[in-house]
């Protein structure tokens, strides 16, 4: 049951190039039979996460053959089970053959059977590859990304980043202090444990956070620990006027409300109405009352020039810090970063215009690409010498077992 569902999701992802979490959530909503969400999620995410290694191992057996989409997904998922799930080879092959025979017929099943048996028997070595190529295949990150991280961080740090991207993310949540203290939450539900890094962060040792009473009651919201650091980095005073330029889905926005204890005002913008609805739903569940949402382009806000005490620009980015949660991002076209960098620059320019004198801007991203982070800020300050860095921090994925994040706190003098 679980393997058939996982293959349906993988095929849907491959066909439509959607995000994995969207494909998973849709499949889980329409599926009526009982099944293990944990196993389906592990199969889907693991197959995409380790795709380059899986393709490398299958290549000698499939070279020159035309393979249809469903059979290709079966081969990749079966190879993932073989390499990473410690399952008996005969069980993997038998299940793959059964599913393909049911879906595609006897001939396709025979083809998959032959490919898998041959691939499992002849494991391909990485020893002849160059150092960078080996790291690329071993961790399933494209070679351009490996080279970029080596250039920006050095080989040893790059290696640690890539391996951290293949670890299972923690179930992180932020305590909503508008409704409960962290101490009170830990007393009420012992499945939550406190983080030693962020004062608002807890880790859940139960099932799904969104199905917990704590989530339904608005005591917690799902948010990675690195992401939680951004709100404290801005640290707006109570009663201040705040702008969140790219607010969806609202986790950082509502954190600012909690820090301000629902005082002052927050204007929150996003380009799309359906994303604004997510922010509003989140705010309602958490008891946020000082928030006004707007559908609009934050590169083109001019009605409040020089009026904001604090501005959060959690900018659109390449997402190279969240590869553990969104493994499909690693296979995106690297050329898209050029457009993103230009958009970030436009947003920063407008943040400068909207920020009052002596005001604070925090620019943050969930990428580790320094061209989008340090270099972007460097160019911004060069264009605006009255902007000064107060603090700058990069959180690498292996440091807190969290997403990779960059944040920079600037003051306009």
WODA-V765789 format. One record per backbone hydrogen bond with DSSP energy under -0.5 kcal/mol. NH is the residue of the N-H (numbers start at 1). CO is the residue of the C=O. If there is no record, write none. Layout:
BEGIN
[[NH/CO] [NH/CO]]
END
This chain:
BEGIN
[[5/1] [6/2] [7/3] [8/4] [9/5] [10/6] [11/7] [12/8] [13/9] [14/10] [15/11] [16/12] [17/13] [23/19] [24/20] [25/21] [26/22] [27/23] [28/24] [29/25] [30/26] [31/27] [37/35] [40/36] [41/37] [42/38] [43/39] [44/40] [45/41] [46/42] [47/43] [48/44] [49/45] [50/46] [51/48] [54/50] [55/51] [56/52] [57/53] [58/54] [59/55] [61/58] [62/58] [62/59] [63/59] [65/62] [67/65] [72/68] [73/69] [74/70] [75/71] [76/72] [77/73] [78/74] [79/75] [80/76] [81/77] [82/78] [83/79] [84/80] [85/80] [85/81] [87/81] [92/88] [93/89] [94/90] [95/91] [96/92] [97/93] [98/94] [99/95] [100/96] [101/97] [102/98] [103/99] [104/100] [105/100] [105/101] [109/105] [110/106] [111/107] [112/108] [113/109] [114/110] [115/111] [116/112] [117/113] [118/114] [119/115] [120/116] [121/117] [122/118] [123/121] [129/126] [134/130] [135/131] [136/132] [137/133] [138/134] [139/135] [140/136] [141/136] [145/142] [146/142] [147/143] [148/144] [149/145] [150/146] [151/147] [152/148] [153/149] [154/149] [154/150] [158/154] [159/155] [160/156] [161/157] [162/158] [163/159] [164/160] [165/161] [166/163] [167/164] [170/401] [172/170] [173/202] [174/221] [175/200] [176/219] [177/175] [179/176] [180/176] [185/181] [186/182] [187/183] [188/184] [189/185] [192/189] [193/203] [195/201] [201/198] [202/173] [203/193] [204/171] [205/191] [211/208] [212/209] [216/212] [217/213] [218/215] [219/214] [220/214] [221/174] [223/172] [228/224] [229/225] [229/226] [230/226] [230/227] [231/227] [232/228] [233/229] [234/230] [235/231] [240/237] [242/240] [242/265] [243/310] [244/267] [245/243] [245/312] [247/269] [250/247] [254/250] [255/251] [256/252] [257/253] [258/254] [259/255] [260/256] [261/258] [262/257] [263/260] [265/240] [266/290] [267/242] [268/266] [268/292] [269/244] [269/267] [270/294] [276/272] [277/273] [278/274] [279/275] [280/276] [281/277] [282/278] [283/279] [284/280] [285/281] [286/282] [287/283] [287/284] [288/283] [292/266] [294/268] [296/270] [296/294] [298/296] [300/297] [301/298] [302/300] [305/302] [306/353] [307/304] [307/354] [308/354] [309/241] [310/241] [311/360] [312/243] [313/311] [313/362] [314/312] [315/313] [315/364] [321/366] [322/319] [325/322] [326/322] [329/326] [330/327] [331/328] [332/329] [336/333] [337/334] [338/335] [339/335] [340/336] [341/337] [342/338] [343/339] [344/340] [345/341] [346/342] [347/343] [348/344] [349/345] [350/346] [351/347] [352/348] [353/349] [354/350] [355/351] [356/308] [358/412] [359/356] [360/309] [361/410] [362/311] [363/361] [363/408] [364/313] [364/362] [365/406] [370/368] [372/369] [373/369] [375/370] [376/370] [377/373] [378/374] [379/375] [380/376] [381/377] [382/378] [383/379] [384/380] [387/384] [388/411] [390/409] [391/409] [393/407] [395/405] [396/394] [399/396] [400/396] [401/397] [402/397] [404/321] [405/395] [406/365] [407/393] [408/363] [409/391] [410/361] [410/408] [411/388] [412/359] [413/386] [413/411]]
END
